[in-house]
Amino acid sequence: MAQLSRRALLGAGAALAASPACAQPWRPTRSVTILVPFAAGSGTDAISRILSGLLEPIWGQPVVVENRAGANGALAAGATARRRRMA
């Protein structure tokens, strides 16, 4: 018969306590920017623009698609890191 350790029991209790917070739907409170690491007109850009058009009415916030092509995606990754630090 398996026995639960104290750490596993505390972890399960913490997960149960956090579950009501996870059930809340996430809604943005300001505009959302999708950074695309490819050139405008690419397939990824087209899908991102379709997705942004679908998300705007659901979220009630503007969704902007911004292309940052170059350096195998490093430019977009750097821009994402800078935005995360500012937020």
PDB file of N, CA, C and O in Angstrom:
ATOM      1  N   MET A   1       0.840  -1.176   0.000  1.00  0.00           N
ATOM      2  CA  MET A   1       0.000   0.000   0.000  1.00  0.00           C
ATOM      3  C   MET A   1       0.887   1.242   0.000  1.00  0.00           C
ATOM      4  O   MET A   1       1.792   1.373   0.824  1.00  0.00           O
ATOM      5  N   ALA A   2       0.619   2.138  -0.922  1.00  0.00           N
ATOM      6  CA  ALA A   2       1.428   3.345  -1.062  1.00  0.00           C
ATOM      7  C   ALA A   2       1.035   4.366   0.001  1.00  0.00           C
ATOM      8  O   ALA A   2      -0.141   4.540   0.321  1.00  0.00           O
ATOM      9  N   GLN A   3       2.040   5.026   0.529  1.00  0.00           N
ATOM     10  CA  GLN A   3       1.794   6.069   1.513  1.00  0.00           C
ATOM     11  C   GLN A   3       2.114   7.425   0.899  1.00  0.00           C
ATOM     12  O   GLN A   3       3.080   7.556   0.148  1.00  0.00           O
ATOM     13  N   LEU A   4       1.315   8.424   1.212  1.00  0.00           N
ATOM     14  CA  LEU A   4       1.562   9.775   0.741  1.00  0.00           C
ATOM     15  C   LEU A   4       2.548  10.474   1.666  1.00  0.00           C
ATOM     16  O   LEU A   4       2.410  10.426   2.889  1.00  0.00           O
ATOM     17  N   SER A   5       3.532  11.118   1.077  1.00  0.00           N
ATOM     18  CA  SER A   5       4.465  11.892   1.885  1.00  0.00           C
ATOM     19  C   SER A   5       3.805  13.215   2.281  1.00  0.00           C
ATOM     20  O   SER A   5       2.807  13.633   1.695  1.00  0.00           O
ATOM     21  N   ARG A   6       4.370  13.837   3.255  1.00  0.00           N
ATOM     22  CA  ARG A   6       3.840  15.112   3.719  1.00  0.00           C
ATOM     23  C   ARG A   6       3.918  16.157   2.613  1.00  0.00           C
ATOM     24  O   ARG A   6       3.012  16.976   2.459  1.00  0.00           O
ATOM     25  N   ARG A   7       5.009  16.125   1.841  1.00  0.00           N
ATOM     26  CA  ARG A   7       5.184  17.082   0.748  1.00  0.00           C
ATOM     27  C   ARG A   7       4.118  16.892  -0.332  1.00  0.00           C
ATOM     28  O   ARG A   7       3.580  17.872  -0.846  1.00  0.00           O
ATOM     29  N   ALA A   8       3.811  15.645  -0.680  1.00  0.00           N
ATOM     30  CA  ALA A   8       2.784  15.371  -1.688  1.00  0.00           C
ATOM     31  C   ALA A   8       1.415  15.810  -1.189  1.00  0.00           C
ATOM     32  O   ALA A   8       0.624  16.355  -1.959  1.00  0.00           O
ATOM     33  N   LEU A   9       1.127  15.582   0.080  1.00  0.00           N
ATOM     34  CA  LEU A   9      -0.150  15.978   0.644  1.00  0.00           C
ATOM     35  C   LEU A   9      -0.302  17.497   0.669  1.00  0.00           C
ATOM     36  O   LEU A   9      -1.377  18.012   0.364  1.00  0.00           O
ATOM     37  N   LEU A  10       0.761  18.222   1.029  1.00  0.00           N
ATOM     38  CA  LEU A  10       0.713  19.685   1.022  1.00  0.00           C
ATOM     39  C   LEU A  10       0.584  20.220  -0.402  1.00  0.00           C
ATOM     40  O   LEU A  10      -0.113  21.207  -0.637  1.00  0.00           O
ATOM     41  N   GLY A  11       1.256  19.569  -1.351  1.00  0.00           N
ATOM     42  CA  GLY A  11       1.156  19.994  -2.746  1.00  0.00           C
ATOM     43  C   GLY A  11      -0.248  19.806  -3.287  1.00  0.00           C
ATOM     44  O   GLY A  11      -0.752  20.661  -4.015  1.00  0.00           O
ATOM     45  N   ALA A  12      -0.885  18.698  -2.941  1.00  0.00           N
ATOM     46  CA  ALA A  12      -2.249  18.452  -3.392  1.00  0.00           C
ATOM     47  C   ALA A  12      -3.210  19.467  -2.771  1.00  0.00           C
ATOM     48  O   ALA A  12      -4.134  19.938  -3.435  1.00  0.00           O
ATOM     49  N   GLY A  13      -2.994  19.798  -1.519  1.00  0.00           N
ATOM     50  CA  GLY A  13      -3.834  20.803  -0.864  1.00  0.00           C
ATOM     51  C   GLY A  13      -3.676  22.172  -1.493  1.00  0.00           C
ATOM     52  O   GLY A  13      -4.654  22.902  -1.650  1.00  0.00           O
ATOM     53  N   ALA A  14      -2.450  22.528  -1.856  1.00  0.00           N
ATOM     54  CA  ALA A  14      -2.208  23.819  -2.504  1.00  0.00           C
ATOM     55  C   ALA A  14      -2.863  23.860  -3.887  1.00  0.00           C
ATOM     56  O   ALA A  14      -3.398  24.892  -4.292  1.00  0.00           O
ATOM     57  N   ALA A  15      -2.820  22.751  -4.601  1.00  0.00           N
ATOM     58  CA  ALA A  15      -3.446  22.697  -5.926  1.00  0.00           C
ATOM     59  C   ALA A  15      -4.959  22.834  -5.816  1.00  0.00           C
ATOM     60  O   ALA A  15      -5.583  23.502  -6.639  1.00  0.00           O
ATOM     61  N   LEU A  16      -5.536  22.219  -4.829  1.00  0.00           N
ATOM     62  CA  LEU A  16      -6.980  22.338  -4.629  1.00  0.00           C
ATOM     63  C   LEU A  16      -7.377  23.750  -4.234  1.00  0.00           C
ATOM     64  O   LEU A  16      -8.429  24.240  -4.643  1.00  0.00           O
ATOM     65  N   ALA A  17      -6.536  24.406  -3.439  1.00  0.00           N
ATOM     66  CA  ALA A  17      -6.840  25.772  -3.018  1.00  0.00           C
ATOM     67  C   ALA A  17      -6.745  26.751  -4.189  1.00  0.00           C
ATOM     68  O   ALA A  17      -7.466  27.747  -4.218  1.00  0.00           O
ATOM     69  N   ALA A  18      -5.862  26.477  -5.155  1.00  0.00           N
ATOM     70  CA  ALA A  18      -5.669  27.382  -6.291  1.00  0.00           C
ATOM     71  C   ALA A  18      -6.651  27.115  -7.428  1.00  0.00           C
ATOM     72  O   ALA A  18      -6.737  27.923  -8.352  1.00  0.00           O
ATOM     73  N   SER A  19      -7.384  26.026  -7.391  1.00  0.00           N
ATOM     74  CA  SER A  19      -8.250  25.669  -8.515  1.00  0.00           C
ATOM     75  C   SER A  19      -9.372  26.690  -8.779  1.00  0.00           C
ATOM     76  O   SER A  19      -9.692  26.893  -9.950  1.00  0.00           O
ATOM     77  N   PRO A  20      -9.989  27.343  -7.790  1.00  0.00           N
ATOM     78  CA  PRO A  20     -10.996  28.349  -8.133  1.00  0.00           C
ATOM     79  C   PRO A  20     -10.412  29.533  -8.906  1.00  0.00           C
ATOM     80  O   PRO A  20     -11.091  30.103  -9.760  1.00  0.00           O
ATOM     81  N   ALA A  21      -9.171  29.907  -8.623  1.00  0.00           N
ATOM     82  CA  ALA A  21      -8.542  31.007  -9.346  1.00  0.00           C
ATOM     83  C   ALA A  21      -8.274  30.623 -10.792  1.00  0.00           C
ATOM     84  O   ALA A  21      -8.337  31.477 -11.676  1.00  0.00           O
ATOM     85  N   CYS A  22      -7.978  29.366 -11.046  1.00  0.00           N
ATOM     86  CA  CYS A  22      -7.725  28.903 -12.411  1.00  0.00           C
ATOM     87  C   CYS A  22      -9.006  28.855 -13.225  1.00  0.00           C
ATOM     88  O   CYS A  22      -8.952  28.897 -14.454  1.00  0.00           O
ATOM     89  N   ALA A  23     -10.140  28.769 -12.579  1.00  0.00           N
ATOM     90  CA  ALA A  23     -11.408  28.665 -13.292  1.00  0.00           C
ATOM     91  C   ALA A  23     -11.877  30.009 -13.834  1.00  0.00           C
ATOM     92  O   ALA A  23     -12.810  30.053 -14.636  1.00  0.00           O
ATOM     93  N   GLN A  24     -11.253  31.102 -13.416  1.00  0.00           N
ATOM     94  CA  GLN A  24     -11.640  32.425 -13.881  1.00  0.00           C
ATOM     95  C   GLN A  24     -11.202  32.608 -15.325  1.00  0.00           C
ATOM     96  O   GLN A  24     -10.055  32.298 -15.646  1.00  0.00           O
ATOM     97  N   PRO A  25     -12.063  33.098 -16.210  1.00  0.00           N
ATOM     98  CA  PRO A  25     -11.641  33.340 -17.586  1.00  0.00           C
ATOM     99  C   PRO A  25     -10.691  34.527 -17.653  1.00  0.00           C
ATOM    100  O   PRO A  25     -10.897  35.534 -16.976  1.00  0.00           O
ATOM    101  N   TRP A  26      -9.653  34.407 -18.471  1.00  0.00           N
ATOM    102  CA  TRP A  26      -8.675  35.481 -18.607  1.00  0.00           C
ATOM    103  C   TRP A  26      -9.162  36.458 -19.654  1.00  0.00           C
ATOM    104  O   TRP A  26      -9.544  36.054 -20.752  1.00  0.00           O
ATOM    105  N   ARG A  27      -9.152  37.721 -19.333  1.00  0.00           N
ATOM    106  CA  ARG A  27      -9.507  38.795 -20.260  1.00  0.00           C
ATOM    107  C   ARG A  27      -8.429  39.870 -20.183  1.00  0.00           C
ATOM    108  O   ARG A  27      -8.054  40.280 -19.084  1.00  0.00           O
ATOM    109  N   PRO A  28      -7.921  40.335 -21.321  1.00  0.00           N
ATOM    110  CA  PRO A  28      -6.928  41.411 -21.278  1.00  0.00           C
ATOM    111  C   PRO A  28      -7.573  42.732 -20.876  1.00  0.00           C
ATOM    112  O   PRO A  28      -8.745  42.976 -21.165  1.00  0.00           O
ATOM    113  N   THR A  29      -6.804  43.571 -20.213  1.00  0.00           N
ATOM    114  CA  THR A  29      -7.303  44.870 -19.779  1.00  0.00           C
ATOM    115  C   THR A  29      -6.804  46.003 -20.664  1.00  0.00           C
ATOM    116  O   THR A  29      -7.220  47.150 -20.499  1.00  0.00           O
ATOM    117  N   ARG A  30      -5.909  45.686 -21.609  1.00  0.00           N
ATOM    118  CA  ARG A  30      -5.403  46.676 -22.565  1.00  0.00           C
ATOM    119  C   ARG A  30      -5.139  45.977 -23.889  1.00  0.00           C
ATOM    120  O   ARG A  30      -5.332  44.766 -24.001  1.00  0.00           O
ATOM    121  N   SER A  31      -4.704  46.722 -24.884  1.00  0.00           N
ATOM    122  CA  SER A  31      -4.495  46.136 -26.212  1.00  0.00           C
ATOM    123  C   SER A  31      -3.438  45.031 -26.159  1.00  0.00           C
ATOM    124  O   SER A  31      -2.524  45.056 -25.335  1.00  0.00           O
ATOM    125  N   VAL A  32      -3.592  44.066 -27.062  1.00  0.00           N
ATOM    126  CA  VAL A  32      -2.700  42.913 -27.134  1.00  0.00           C
ATOM    127  C   VAL A  32      -1.913  43.012 -28.439  1.00  0.00           C
ATOM    128  O   VAL A  32      -2.484  43.301 -29.491  1.00  0.00           O
ATOM    129  N   THR A  33      -0.602  42.771 -28.370  1.00  0.00           N
ATOM    130  CA  THR A  33       0.245  42.787 -29.557  1.00  0.00           C
ATOM    131  C   THR A  33       0.770  41.389 -29.803  1.00  0.00           C
ATOM    132  O   THR A  33       1.352  40.771 -28.911  1.00  0.00           O
ATOM    133  N   ILE A  34       0.567  40.885 -31.017  1.00  0.00           N
ATOM    134  CA  ILE A  34       1.119  39.596 -31.424  1.00  0.00           C
ATOM    135  C   ILE A  34       2.360  39.891 -32.257  1.00  0.00           C
ATOM    136  O   ILE A  34       2.262  40.514 -33.314  1.00  0.00           O
ATOM    137  N   LEU A  35       3.532  39.448 -31.790  1.00  0.00           N
ATOM    138  CA  LEU A  35       4.775  39.644 -32.527  1.00  0.00           C
ATOM    139  C   LEU A  35       5.014  38.433 -33.417  1.00  0.00           C
ATOM    140  O   LEU A  35       5.116  37.306 -32.932  1.00  0.00           O
ATOM    141  N   VAL A  36       5.103  38.671 -34.717  1.00  0.00           N
ATOM    142  CA  VAL A  36       5.326  37.605 -35.690  1.00  0.00           C
ATOM    143  C   VAL A  36       6.781  37.694 -36.159  1.00  0.00           C
ATOM    144  O   VAL A  36       7.198  38.735 -36.667  1.00  0.00           O
ATOM    145  N   PRO A  37       7.565  36.610 -35.997  1.00  0.00           N
ATOM    146  CA  PRO A  37       8.984  36.675 -36.360  1.00  0.00           C
ATOM    147  C   PRO A  37       9.259  36.450 -37.842  1.00  0.00           C
ATOM    148  O   PRO A  37      10.373  36.070 -38.202  1.00  0.00           O
ATOM    149  N   PHE A  38       8.279  36.674 -38.707  1.00  0.00           N
ATOM    150  CA  PHE A  38       8.445  36.486 -40.150  1.00  0.00           C
ATOM    151  C   PHE A  38       7.960  37.721 -40.884  1.00  0.00           C
ATOM    152  O   PHE A  38       7.291  38.577 -40.306  1.00  0.00           O
ATOM    153  N   ALA A  39       8.302  37.809 -42.162  1.00  0.00           N
ATOM    154  CA  ALA A  39       7.960  38.976 -42.969  1.00  0.00           C
ATOM    155  C   ALA A  39       6.455  39.068 -43.209  1.00  0.00           C
ATOM    156  O   ALA A  39       5.734  38.071 -43.169  1.00  0.00           O
ATOM    157  N   ALA A  40       6.010  40.293 -43.458  1.00  0.00           N
ATOM    158  CA  ALA A  40       4.600  40.506 -43.778  1.00  0.00           C
ATOM    159  C   ALA A  40       4.274  39.795 -45.087  1.00  0.00           C
ATOM    160  O   ALA A  40       5.067  39.816 -46.028  1.00  0.00           O
ATOM    161  N   GLY A  41       3.102  39.167 -45.141  1.00  0.00           N
ATOM    162  CA  GLY A  41       2.690  38.434 -46.319  1.00  0.00           C
ATOM    163  C   GLY A  41       2.985  36.953 -46.254  1.00  0.00           C
ATOM    164  O   GLY A  41       2.568  36.199 -47.133  1.00  0.00           O
ATOM    165  N   SER A  42       3.701  36.523 -45.222  1.00  0.00           N
ATOM    166  CA  SER A  42       3.998  35.094 -45.080  1.00  0.00           C
ATOM    167  C   SER A  42       2.764  34.359 -44.550  1.00  0.00           C
ATOM    168  O   SER A  42       1.786  34.988 -44.145  1.00  0.00           O
ATOM    169  N   GLY A  43       2.816  33.044 -44.556  1.00  0.00           N
ATOM    170  CA  GLY A  43       1.695  32.255 -44.059  1.00  0.00           C
ATOM    171  C   GLY A  43       1.435  32.499 -42.581  1.00  0.00           C
ATOM    172  O   GLY A  43       0.282  32.558 -42.153  1.00  0.00           O
ATOM    173  N   THR A  44       2.501  32.639 -41.800  1.00  0.00           N
ATOM    174  CA  THR A  44       2.354  32.899 -40.371  1.00  0.00           C
ATOM    175  C   THR A  44       1.693  34.249 -40.125  1.00  0.00           C
ATOM    176  O   THR A  44       0.874  34.395 -39.218  1.00  0.00           O
ATOM    177  N   ASP A  45       2.057  35.229 -40.941  1.00  0.00           N
ATOM    178  CA  ASP A  45       1.450  36.552 -40.823  1.00  0.00           C
ATOM    179  C   ASP A  45      -0.042  36.483 -41.132  1.00  0.00           C
ATOM    180  O   ASP A  45      -0.852  37.087 -40.428  1.00  0.00           O
ATOM    181  N   ALA A  46      -0.403  35.758 -42.171  1.00  0.00           N
ATOM    182  CA  ALA A  46      -1.818  35.647 -42.552  1.00  0.00           C
ATOM    183  C   ALA A  46      -2.630  34.979 -41.451  1.00  0.00           C
ATOM    184  O   ALA A  46      -3.718  35.445 -41.114  1.00  0.00           O
ATOM    185  N   ILE A  47      -2.113  33.892 -40.888  1.00  0.00           N
ATOM    186  CA  ILE A  47      -2.817  33.199 -39.807  1.00  0.00           C
ATOM    187  C   ILE A  47      -2.928  34.099 -38.577  1.00  0.00           C
ATOM    188  O   ILE A  47      -3.961  34.110 -37.908  1.00  0.00           O
ATOM    189  N   SER A  48      -1.871  34.852 -38.276  1.00  0.00           N
ATOM    190  CA  SER A  48      -1.901  35.750 -37.118  1.00  0.00           C
ATOM    191  C   SER A  48      -2.955  36.841 -37.290  1.00  0.00           C
ATOM    192  O   SER A  48      -3.621  37.218 -36.326  1.00  0.00           O
ATOM    193  N   ARG A  49      -3.106  37.345 -38.502  1.00  0.00           N
ATOM    194  CA  ARG A  49      -4.102  38.392 -38.746  1.00  0.00           C
ATOM    195  C   ARG A  49      -5.525  37.831 -38.675  1.00  0.00           C
ATOM    196  O   ARG A  49      -6.435  38.503 -38.189  1.00  0.00           O
ATOM    197  N   ILE A  50      -5.717  36.608 -39.157  1.00  0.00           N
ATOM    198  CA  ILE A  50      -7.029  35.964 -39.021  1.00  0.00           C
ATOM    199  C   ILE A  50      -7.344  35.747 -37.546  1.00  0.00           C
ATOM    200  O   ILE A  50      -8.457  36.020 -37.097  1.00  0.00           O
ATOM    201  N   LEU A  51      -6.367  35.258 -36.798  1.00  0.00           N
ATOM    202  CA  LEU A  51      -6.550  35.021 -35.363  1.00  0.00           C
ATOM    203  C   LEU A  51      -6.850  36.317 -34.619  1.00  0.00           C
ATOM    204  O   LEU A  51      -7.705  36.340 -33.734  1.00  0.00           O
ATOM    205  N   SER A  52      -6.153  37.396 -34.971  1.00  0.00           N
ATOM    206  CA  SER A  52      -6.403  38.668 -34.283  1.00  0.00           C
ATOM    207  C   SER A  52      -7.820  39.168 -34.558  1.00  0.00           C
ATOM    208  O   SER A  52      -8.463  39.736 -33.675  1.00  0.00           O
ATOM    209  N   GLY A  53      -8.308  38.955 -35.789  1.00  0.00           N
ATOM    210  CA  GLY A  53      -9.670  39.353 -36.111  1.00  0.00           C
ATOM    211  C   GLY A  53     -10.709  38.563 -35.335  1.00  0.00           C
ATOM    212  O   GLY A  53     -11.781  39.081 -35.022  1.00  0.00           O
ATOM    213  N   LEU A  54     -10.395  37.301 -35.022  1.00  0.00           N
ATOM    214  CA  LEU A  54     -11.323  36.481 -34.238  1.00  0.00           C
ATOM    215  C   LEU A  54     -11.273  36.811 -32.742  1.00  0.00           C
ATOM    216  O   LEU A  54     -12.282  36.700 -32.045  1.00  0.00           O
ATOM    217  N   LEU A  55     -10.099  37.217 -32.256  1.00  0.00           N
ATOM    218  CA  LEU A  55      -9.941  37.476 -30.825  1.00  0.00           C
ATOM    219  C   LEU A  55     -10.482  38.839 -30.396  1.00  0.00           C
ATOM    220  O   LEU A  55     -10.938  38.989 -29.263  1.00  0.00           O
ATOM    221  N   GLU A  56     -10.437  39.833 -31.285  1.00  0.00           N
ATOM    222  CA  GLU A  56     -10.888  41.183 -30.908  1.00  0.00           C
ATOM    223  C   GLU A  56     -12.314  41.227 -30.374  1.00  0.00           C
ATOM    224  O   GLU A  56     -12.527  41.814 -29.314  1.00  0.00           O
ATOM    225  N   PRO A  57     -13.305  40.638 -31.048  1.00  0.00           N
ATOM    226  CA  PRO A  57     -14.666  40.713 -30.492  1.00  0.00           C
ATOM    227  C   PRO A  57     -14.838  39.887 -29.215  1.00  0.00           C
ATOM    228  O   PRO A  57     -15.672  40.216 -28.373  1.00  0.00           O
ATOM    229  N   ILE A  58     -14.059  38.825 -29.071  1.00  0.00           N
ATOM    230  CA  ILE A  58     -14.178  37.996 -27.866  1.00  0.00           C
ATOM    231  C   ILE A  58     -13.613  38.734 -26.666  1.00  0.00           C
ATOM    232  O   ILE A  58     -14.232  38.769 -25.603  1.00  0.00           O
ATOM    233  N   TRP A  59     -12.426  39.329 -26.838  1.00  0.00           N
ATOM    234  CA  TRP A  59     -11.764  40.007 -25.726  1.00  0.00           C
ATOM    235  C   TRP A  59     -12.260  41.427 -25.517  1.00  0.00           C
ATOM    236  O   TRP A  59     -12.157  41.950 -24.407  1.00  0.00           O
ATOM    237  N   GLY A  60     -12.789  42.058 -26.539  1.00  0.00           N
ATOM    238  CA  GLY A  60     -13.220  43.443 -26.416  1.00  0.00           C
ATOM    239  C   GLY A  60     -12.065  44.419 -26.360  1.00  0.00           C
ATOM    240  O   GLY A  60     -12.233  45.550 -25.905  1.00  0.00           O
ATOM    241  N   GLN A  61     -10.897  44.001 -26.815  1.00  0.00           N
ATOM    242  CA  GLN A  61      -9.700  44.841 -26.843  1.00  0.00           C
ATOM    243  C   GLN A  61      -9.070  44.734 -28.232  1.00  0.00           C
ATOM    244  O   GLN A  61      -9.207  43.703 -28.890  1.00  0.00           O
ATOM    245  N   PRO A  62      -8.384  45.780 -28.685  1.00  0.00           N
ATOM    246  CA  PRO A  62      -7.710  45.682 -29.981  1.00  0.00           C
ATOM    247  C   PRO A  62      -6.543  44.696 -29.932  1.00  0.00           C
ATOM    248  O   PRO A  62      -5.787  44.660 -28.961  1.00  0.00           O
ATOM    249  N   VAL A  63      -6.407  43.899 -30.992  1.00  0.00           N
ATOM    250  CA  VAL A  63      -5.294  42.955 -31.118  1.00  0.00           C
ATOM    251  C   VAL A  63      -4.483  43.387 -32.335  1.00  0.00           C
ATOM    252  O   VAL A  63      -4.984  43.377 -33.459  1.00  0.00           O
ATOM    253  N   VAL A  64      -3.219  43.768 -32.104  1.00  0.00           N
ATOM    254  CA  VAL A  64      -2.344  44.304 -33.135  1.00  0.00           C
ATOM    255  C   VAL A  64      -1.335  43.227 -33.528  1.00  0.00           C
ATOM    256  O   VAL A  64      -0.755  42.575 -32.660  1.00  0.00           O
ATOM    257  N   VAL A  65      -1.123  43.040 -34.832  1.00  0.00           N
ATOM    258  CA  VAL A  65      -0.111  42.110 -35.338  1.00  0.00           C
ATOM    259  C   VAL A  65       1.086  42.932 -35.789  1.00  0.00           C
ATOM    260  O   VAL A  65       0.961  43.823 -36.629  1.00  0.00           O
ATOM    261  N   GLU A  66       2.253  42.622 -35.220  1.00  0.00           N
ATOM    262  CA  GLU A  66       3.478  43.359 -35.529  1.00  0.00           C
ATOM    263  C   GLU A  66       4.516  42.376 -36.059  1.00  0.00           C
ATOM    264  O   GLU A  66       4.827  41.386 -35.396  1.00  0.00           O
ATOM    265  N   ASN A  67       5.049  42.640 -37.242  1.00  0.00           N
ATOM    266  CA  ASN A  67       6.046  41.770 -37.854  1.00  0.00           C
ATOM    267  C   ASN A  67       7.448  42.242 -37.493  1.00  0.00           C
ATOM    268  O   ASN A  67       7.779  43.415 -37.670  1.00  0.00           O
ATOM    269  N   ARG A  68       8.268  41.328 -36.988  1.00  0.00           N
ATOM    270  CA  ARG A  68       9.672  41.606 -36.672  1.00  0.00           C
ATOM    271  C   ARG A  68      10.522  40.523 -37.336  1.00  0.00           C
ATOM    272  O   ARG A  68      10.993  39.599 -36.673  1.00  0.00           O
ATOM    273  N   ALA A  69      10.710  40.646 -38.635  1.00  0.00           N
ATOM    274  CA  ALA A  69      11.472  39.646 -39.381  1.00  0.00           C
ATOM    275  C   ALA A  69      12.968  39.890 -39.228  1.00  0.00           C
ATOM    276  O   ALA A  69      13.416  41.027 -39.083  1.00  0.00           O
ATOM    277  N   GLY A  70      13.726  38.806 -39.265  1.00  0.00           N
ATOM    278  CA  GLY A  70      15.183  38.915 -39.267  1.00  0.00           C
ATOM    279  C   GLY A  70      15.835  38.177 -38.129  1.00  0.00           C
ATOM    280  O   GLY A  70      15.239  37.972 -37.071  1.00  0.00           O
ATOM    281  N   ALA A  71      17.085  37.777 -38.363  1.00  0.00           N
ATOM    282  CA  ALA A  71      17.942  37.121 -37.373  1.00  0.00           C
ATOM    283  C   ALA A  71      17.313  35.837 -36.832  1.00  0.00           C
ATOM    284  O   ALA A  71      17.453  35.521 -35.651  1.00  0.00           O
ATOM    285  N   ASN A  72      16.622  35.104 -37.700  1.00  0.00           N
ATOM    286  CA  ASN A  72      15.990  33.832 -37.322  1.00  0.00           C
ATOM    287  C   ASN A  72      15.087  33.958 -36.104  1.00  0.00           C
ATOM    288  O   ASN A  72      15.045  33.054 -35.270  1.00  0.00           O
ATOM    289  N   GLY A  73      14.376  35.049 -35.994  1.00  0.00           N
ATOM    290  CA  GLY A  73      13.427  35.245 -34.902  1.00  0.00           C
ATOM    291  C   GLY A  73      14.009  35.931 -33.682  1.00  0.00           C
ATOM    292  O   GLY A  73      13.282  36.192 -32.723  1.00  0.00           O
ATOM    293  N   ALA A  74      15.302  36.230 -33.692  1.00  0.00           N
ATOM    294  CA  ALA A  74      15.932  36.863 -32.530  1.00  0.00           C
ATOM    295  C   ALA A  74      15.411  38.277 -32.308  1.00  0.00           C
ATOM    296  O   ALA A  74      15.320  38.727 -31.166  1.00  0.00           O
ATOM    297  N   LEU A  75      15.070  38.981 -33.375  1.00  0.00           N
ATOM    298  CA  LEU A  75      14.543  40.342 -33.216  1.00  0.00           C
ATOM    299  C   LEU A  75      13.186  40.320 -32.517  1.00  0.00           C
ATOM    300  O   LEU A  75      12.926  41.137 -31.634  1.00  0.00           O
ATOM    301  N   ALA A  76      12.329  39.391 -32.908  1.00  0.00           N
ATOM    302  CA  ALA A  76      11.019  39.271 -32.260  1.00  0.00           C
ATOM    303  C   ALA A  76      11.165  38.802 -30.821  1.00  0.00           C
ATOM    304  O   ALA A  76      10.447  39.270 -29.938  1.00  0.00           O
ATOM    305  N   ALA A  77      12.088  37.883 -30.582  1.00  0.00           N
ATOM    306  CA  ALA A  77      12.304  37.397 -29.211  1.00  0.00           C
ATOM    307  C   ALA A  77      12.826  38.513 -28.317  1.00  0.00           C
ATOM    308  O   ALA A  77      12.407  38.631 -27.166  1.00  0.00           O
ATOM    309  N   GLY A  78      13.735  39.330 -28.835  1.00  0.00           N
ATOM    310  CA  GLY A  78      14.250  40.462 -28.058  1.00  0.00           C
ATOM    311  C   GLY A  78      13.170  41.491 -27.765  1.00  0.00           C
ATOM    312  O   GLY A  78      13.114  42.043 -26.666  1.00  0.00           O
ATOM    313  N   ALA A  79      12.307  41.749 -28.752  1.00  0.00           N
ATOM    314  CA  ALA A  79      11.218  42.698 -28.546  1.00  0.00           C
ATOM    315  C   ALA A  79      10.234  42.154 -27.507  1.00  0.00           C
ATOM    316  O   ALA A  79       9.707  42.914 -26.694  1.00  0.00           O
ATOM    317  N   THR A  80       9.987  40.857 -27.530  1.00  0.00           N
ATOM    318  CA  THR A  80       9.099  40.243 -26.534  1.00  0.00           C
ATOM    319  C   THR A  80       9.710  40.369 -25.140  1.00  0.00           C
ATOM    320  O   THR A  80       9.008  40.696 -24.183  1.00  0.00           O
ATOM    321  N   ALA A  81      11.010  40.113 -25.021  1.00  0.00           N
ATOM    322  CA  ALA A  81      11.663  40.218 -23.709  1.00  0.00           C
ATOM    323  C   ALA A  81      11.611  41.645 -23.184  1.00  0.00           C
ATOM    324  O   ALA A  81      11.382  41.856 -21.993  1.00  0.00           O
ATOM    325  N   ARG A  82      11.820  42.624 -24.053  1.00  0.00           N
ATOM    326  CA  ARG A  82      11.760  44.028 -23.599  1.00  0.00           C
ATOM    327  C   ARG A  82      10.348  44.397 -23.157  1.00  0.00           C
ATOM    328  O   ARG A  82      10.175  45.105 -22.165  1.00  0.00           O
ATOM    329  N   ARG A  83       9.342  43.924 -23.880  1.00  0.00           N
ATOM    330  CA  ARG A  83       7.949  44.231 -23.496  1.00  0.00           C
ATOM    331  C   ARG A  83       7.594  43.564 -22.176  1.00  0.00           C
ATOM    332  O   ARG A  83       6.857  44.144 -21.378  1.00  0.00           O
ATOM    333  N   ARG A  84       8.095  42.370 -21.930  1.00  0.00           N
ATOM    334  CA  ARG A  84       7.792  41.664 -20.687  1.00  0.00           C
ATOM    335  C   ARG A  84       8.399  42.392 -19.496  1.00  0.00           C
ATOM    336  O   ARG A  84       7.802  42.416 -18.420  1.00  0.00           O
ATOM    337  N   ARG A  85       9.583  42.990 -19.670  1.00  0.00           N
ATOM    338  CA  ARG A  85      10.200  43.718 -18.568  1.00  0.00           C
ATOM    339  C   ARG A  85       9.454  45.003 -18.253  1.00  0.00           C
ATOM    340  O   ARG A  85       9.391  45.418 -17.096  1.00  0.00           O
ATOM    341  N   MET A  86       8.883  45.641 -19.284  1.00  0.00           N
ATOM    342  CA  MET A  86       8.165  46.900 -19.069  1.00  0.00           C
ATOM    343  C   MET A  86       6.824  46.683 -18.404  1.00  0.00           C
ATOM    344  O   MET A  86       6.353  47.559 -17.679  1.00  0.00           O
ATOM    345  N   ALA A  87       6.198  45.543 -18.629  1.00  0.00           N
ATOM    346  CA  ALA A  87       4.841  45.295 -18.110  1.00  0.00           C
ATOM    347  C   ALA A  87       4.823  45.024 -16.641  1.00  0.00           C
ATOM    348  O   ALA A  87       3.757  44.799 -16.068  1.00  0.00           O
TER     349      ALA A  87
END
